[in-house]
């Protein structure tokens, strides 16, 4: 059960690395916007996570899923608001996969998934996200 969850999380990180590369390129025309270093930092973090997941998948006996040649991105990524909204969407998608990874792992892999889930939830703040009581889970999940 652990390998499929690791693979899904790896696929999400492949997407994030691609997306933050595109978003960083689009933000390059914004001049000295504070968005540029936030996007560069997000790119670096997701690259490290992707590489770690490749190692975890291999260690769990799987063959790491490859990145797609390209990913769909919104056409309208010309304003800071559009770029920020897409960055937040990408972060939230990754946080969601880490929530599932927490449920599917144990031991040190689970500890890393929890740590990464928390860090991802905090990273959402850089892109206008609001703190959530249960990051990575659908809104209203804990309500009866």
N, C-alpha and C positions, 0 to 999 in steps of 0.2 A: 504494500500500500504506500510505502514511503517514496518509491521511485516515481510513480505517476505524479504525486504532489510536488516532488522536486522538479520534475520535467515541466509541469505547468508554471511553476515559479520561474524556472529558467527561461521559458518562452516569454513570460511577462518582462523579464529583465532584458532579453534581446530587444523587445519592443521599446522599452524605456531608453536603452542606449541609442537606438536609432532615433527615437523621437527627440531626445534631448540634444542630439547632434543637429537635427534639423532646426529645432527651436533656437539653439545657440546661434546658428547661422542666420536665422531670420532676425534675431535680436542684435546682431552685429551692426545693423544699420541704425540702431537707436542711440548711438553715441555713448555717453558715459552713464547709461541707465543702470540702476542697481539690479535690474533684472539679469543683466549679462553675467555677473559673477555668481548669482544664484543658479542660473542654468548651467554654468560651467561646473559648479560644485556638484549639482545633481547628476550631471553626466559622469563625473569622476566616481561618485558613490555607486551609481548603478553599474558602472564598468567593473568595479571591485566585486560587487555582489554577484554579477553575472559570472565572473571568473571563479568565485568561491562555489557557486552552484554547479558549475561544470565539474569541479573536483568532487563535490558531494554526490552528484549523480554517478560518476565513475566509481567512487568508493562504495556506493550502494549496489553496484553491479549493473548499472545501466549504461547506455550509450547516449551521451548528452544530445538533446535535440538541437539541431542547427538553427541558426537565425535564418529568417526569410531574406530573400534578396532585397526586398523593400517592404514598407508598411504604408497603409493608407494614412494620410495626414489631411487635416482640414485644408481647404484651399485658402481660406481667409486667415492668414497668420501674418498680418502686416502691422497691427497695432500692439502696444504693450498689453492691453486688456485681452486681446485674442490669444497672444502668446502665453500670457499668464494662465488663462482659463484652460488651455490645452496642457500646460505643465501640471496644473492641479489635477486634471483628469487622469493623466499618466501616473502621477504619484498615487492617486486613489486606487487605480487599477492594480498597481503593485502591492499596495497595502492589503487589498482584498486577497490577493494570492498568498501573502504571508500569513493572513489569518487562517486560511485553509491549511497552510503548511504547518502551523502550530498544532492544529488538530490531528495532523497525519504523522507527526514525528514524536520522538522521545529523546530523553537524555540531552547530550550536548547539541544535537541538531535542533531539538525543540528550543533549547535555551537561546541558540543563535537566531532562530526564527522569531522568538518573542522579542529579543533585542532589536532585530531588524524591523519588525512590525512597529515597535515603539518609535524607532528612529524615523521610519517612513511617515508615521502619523505626525511627528514634529516637523518633518520636511514639508508637509502640506501647508504649514503656516507661512512659509516663505512665498507661497503662491496664492495667498489669500484664503486658504482653508481655515475652517473653524475647528476648535478642539471637539472631538466626539467622545462620548462615554465608552463606546466599544468600537475603536478604529477597525476598519476592514469589514465590518458587518453592515448589513442593510439598515437604513434609518428605521427606527421603531422596532428593531429586532428584540430588544429586551422588554418591550411593553406587552402587557397581557391582552 
